[in-house]
Amino acid sequence: MHLANFAQSDFDCQKVDPFLNSIEKRIHNISTSDPELITLHYLFTKDISIELSDFYTKIIPHLSNCPEIDFNKVINQYDWAKQTNQKLLDSLAILKEYVDQMFYQESYIEYNLKHYNQALYLVDRSLQFKELQADPLLLKLDILFQLKMYQESIDVLNTIYYQIKLNEDQEKKTIDFNLKFYDHLYKVGDSLINIDKATEAFKIFKLLETFCNNMPSGYCNDDYYHGLLKSKVGVYESYLKIANVARERENFDMEAKFLQYAEEYLNSNQEILYEMQLDEQKVGYTIPNIDTNYKEIAIILKESSKDTIANTPEMIYKNYQSLVSDAIDLCIQEDFDAAFDKFISAQILEECNCFIKDARIDLFLNELRKIRKK
């Protein structure tokens, strides 16, 4: 029951008690502990404050016209409502500025209880109130990792690295996560290759490739690239295996189709020629409409594609990572001249604009130039 029911033209003494009882009930329903409700209930207490103020100025002066009403009881009930509501309003005004932290703390509790889906919901609510907060984002990383949402983890890492300034502790947590993330995904991909699940392995290694192309180069080594090649080889070999089964069952149309798939896949992924081990079973395969057998095609493509492969963004970035890693090792060994040359070589590769640059190169070069001047 709102104050609109108390228009002076139709003032009704019978509505005073129901109004105050309604206000009292609404006050009892206000929550200062549930972050889902704090902002909304802050607005509710503001509404109640306005209604009580109007009640005081517009209704109480007319209570003398209501002999059946206990004036002291009404005033006491009004005073309680006003004071209690004001305390709630003051508390909620402060709490609403910390709703993000309340959601974050609840998410952390749910995470430790291994309620990962609920933890993800709560941390997302925290980030809705304040987007670029390092601690909730770091917690979200761990939650996504537990839920095996790897691409989403990489997206959050990009936000952390390129949009947020981290303190020392947060930087350490990020480094620890990156090492754990790389190691876990590599082992998952490698195990999938070992059980002939090349397609699934390829997806994992593509994620690692995305991770390594976006993160500072020190987190990755060559293993992920070889894993990517192995999984591609596995996909290629699976086409040949299906073609082989089709031939054994005299389904020559299917055989021709999957040999064609194999040829197209090989043409699109010529870098796998460096990784493949040709065995005698594959040598006799003839690609449809091509007179040359599989082994001869592989040799021709391998020789013709060397220059192309060396200049692909993947290979350039692989060389770039190697140069940076070697240069840092040389700095540790105090071979500063050799380190300087390595960093310069890496800097030259950046001119392709085909990968994200490692910001450490400029920092190291500036320091090395100072050393060389001494």
N, C-alpha and C positions, 0 to 999 in steps of 0.2 A: 504494500500500500504506500503510494508516494504522496508527496505534499500537494500535488495537483488536486487531490481529493478534498483539499481544504480551502477551496476558493471562497473568499469572504461572502460572496453572494449566497452561497448555500452551505455556510459553516454548519458542521454537524458534530455536536459534542460526542456522539457515540463513536466517532472515528479516531479520537485522540488515543485511547488505550491500544486499539489494534495497530495504529501507526507506530507507536513506541515499541510495542511487542515485536512488530516486524523488523524494526531497526535493530533491536536487541538480538533477534535471531540471525540477521545478516552479519552482525558483528561476530557472533559466536562461530560463524562459518568461515571467517577470514583465516587464512593460513600464512604463517611466517616461516614455514619449514620446507614447503614443497616448491622447488624452483620452477616447476611447470606453471605454478599459479601466482607467483610473487608479483610479476608485472601486472597481471590482470587484477589481482586483489588490491594492489596499490591504487589502481583507478577506482575500484569499488569503494575504498575508504575515502577517497576524495569526493565521490558522489554522496556518500553518507554524511560527510562533513558539511557539504552544501545544504543537504536536506535538513540537517539539524539546525544549521544557522537560520534557514528560512522558517523552520518551526518556531524557533525562539522569537524571531521578530514579527512573525505574522499570526501565530496561533496563541502563544502564551498570553499576550495581552487580552485575548478574548475569553480566557478561561473563566473569568468572573461571570460569564453568561451561562456557565454550566455548573449549577449548584450540586449536581449529582457526582461531580468529579472531585476526587481528593487532590487538592492543589499541591500539597507537600509531596504526595506520592509521585505525581507527574514530574515535579521539579527534580526529585531525587533520581527518578528513572532517566530523565533527560541528562542530568549531570553525569551519571554513570556512563551513559552512552557516549556523551561528548568526550569525556576524559579517556575512556577505553579506546574509542575510535582514534583519538589523536595520538595515543601511544602506538597503536598499530600503524597509523599513517607515517609517523616518524621512523618507526623500525623498517617499514617496507620501502620508504624513500632511500634508506641506506642500503638495504638488502638488494634492491633492484639493480644497483651498480655492481653487485658481486654475483649475479645469477650465473654468469659464465663459470665462475670458480666453483659454485655449488654443483653445477652439472658435472664439471670436471672431477670433483672429489667423489661424487656418486659413481661416475664412470670408472674411476680408479678402483673403487671397492668392488664393483661388478667384475672388473678385469681380474682382480686377484681371486675372485670366486670362480673364475673361468666361465662366467656368463658373458661370452664374447659378443653376442648379438645385442644384448641389452647394453653392454658397455659401449658398443659402437653407436647406438642410438643416443646415449647420453652425451658422449663426447661430441657428436655432431650438433647436439643442441647447444652445448657450450660454445662451439665455433660459430653457431648462428648469431650469438650475441656479440662475440668478438672474434673475428675471423683469423687474424694473423697472430696467434698466441703460441709460442714455442712449446710449452709444456703439454697443452692439449693435443697439439699436432704430433709430438713425440709419442704420447700415449696412443694416439690413433694409429701410428705406425706399427706399434706392437700388436694392437688389436687386429689390424688388417693382416699382419703376418700370421697370426694364429688362425685366422679365418681363410688363409691361403688366397687372399685377394692381392696378388702380387703386382698387377698393373696399377691398382689403386695405391699401393704402397709407394711405387715409383712416382706417381703424381704428387703424393704428399711430400716426398723427399725433394722434388723440384721446388715446391713451395717453400720448404724449410731452407733450402740452399740459396735460393735466388730472391726471396722476398722478406726474409726475417734476419735480424741480427741476433746471433746466439751468444750467450755467455759461455764461459769455459766449461762448466758442467754440462750444459746442453750440447756443446760441440763434441764433448767426449761421448755422450749418449748416442749422438748421431753417427760418430765414427764406429762405435761398437755395433750399432744396428747394421750399418753398411757391410761390415765384415761378416756379421752373422747372415745377412741376407744373401750376399754373394756366395758364401760357402754352402749354405743350404740349397739354394737353387742349382748350383753347379752339381752337387751330389744327387739331387733329384733328377736332373737332366741326364747325368751320366748313368744312373741306375736304370732309367727308362731305355737308354740305348742298349744296355746290357741284356735287357729282356725283350729286345726287338720291338720296342714301342717307339719307333723313330718319329712318327708324326707328333706324339705327345712331347717327346724330347725336344723336337724342333721348336715347339711353342715356348717351352721353358727357356731354351737358349736364345730365342728371339727377345724374350723379356730381359735376359741378362745383357744382351747386346744393347737394348734400350737403356738399361741401367748404366752400363759402362760408358755409353756415349754421352750421358747426361751428368754423371758424377765426375769429380776430380779423378784423374787417371790413376792415382796411387791405389785405388781400391781394387783394381782389376789386373789380372795377368793374361797371358795368352791362352789359358785353359778354356775360357768361355768360347773363344773363337774356334778352337779345335773341336770343342763340343758341338758348336753350331754346324761345322762342316760334317762331323760324324753323323749328326742327326739328318742332315740333308742327304748324305750318302745312304742312310737307312731308308729314307723315303724313296730314293731312286731305286734301291735294291728291292723294295717291296713291290714296285711296279714290275720288275723283272721276275720276281717270284710268282706273282699272279699270272703273268704271261706264261711262265713255265708250267704252272698247274693247268692252265687253259690248253696248252699244247698237249699235255699228257692225256687230257680228256677229249682231245680232238675238237675243241671249240676254237677254231682258227680265227674266227671273227673277233672273239674276245682277246685272243693272243695278239692279234694285229693292233687292236685298240690300245692295249696296255704297253706294248712296245712303242707305240706312237707317244703315249703319255711319258714314257721313260726318255725318249729322245727330246721331247719338248722341255722336260724338266732339266735334263742335262744341258741343253742349250741356254736355259735361263739361269743356271747355277754352275757355270763352268769352273768356278773356284774349287769345286769338290774333286776335280780331277787330281789335285795335289794330295788329296786325302785318301783316295780310293785304292784298294788292293784288288787288282783284277785277278780273278781266279779262272780256272779252266772251264768251269760251268758256264760262265758268262761269255766266253770268247766266241762261241759258235753262234750267238744271237745275231740276227740280221734285222736291221731296222726296216720297216716296210718302205718300199719305193726307193730304197738306197742299196746299191750293190755292195758297198763296203761293209765288212762285218764290224761288230761292236768294238773290238780291240783296236782296229785301225782307226775308227772314228774317234775313239778316246785319245789316241796318240796325236792325231791331226789337230783336234780341238785343243789339246794341252799345249802343243807347240804354238798354235796361232793365237792363243789367248794370254800368253805370259805377260805381255806388255799391258794388255787391258786390265788383267787382274791386279797387277802391281799399282795401277792408277785408280782403282776403285776407292770410294770414300772409306770403305771398311779397312782396306789395306793401308791407306794413308794414315788413318787414325791408329791402326795397330802399330805402325812405325813410330808415330808420334808418342804413343804411350811408352813404347820401349825407350825412346830417346830421353823422355822425362825421367823415367825410372832410373836409367843409367846415370843421368846427370846428377840426380839426388844422391845416388850411391857414391859417385865421385866426390861430391861435396863432403860426404861423411868421411871419406878417405883423405880429404884435404888436397885432392888433386884439382885445384880450382881452375886451372887453364883448360884442362880437358872437359871439366864440367861446363865451363863457359861455352866451349865449342858445341857441346851437345845441346845446350839450351838454345843457342842460336839456330842450330839445325832444326830443332823442334819449332822454333818461332817461324822459320821459313815455311814449314808445312802448314802453318795456320792460314797462309795466304789462300788456300783452296776454299776457305769459308764453308767447309763441309762437315764440321763438327764443332762442339762447344769447346772453347779454349780453356786451358788450365791456367787459372789466375796466378798460380805460384811461379810461373815462368818469369813474369815481369819482376816479381819481388826478388827472386833469386838473382836475376841478371843485374838489377840495381845494386845489390849487395856485392856481387862478384866484381862489378866495375869499380867499386870503391876499393876492394882488396887489390885489384890489378894496378891501381894508381899508386899504391903505397910503395 
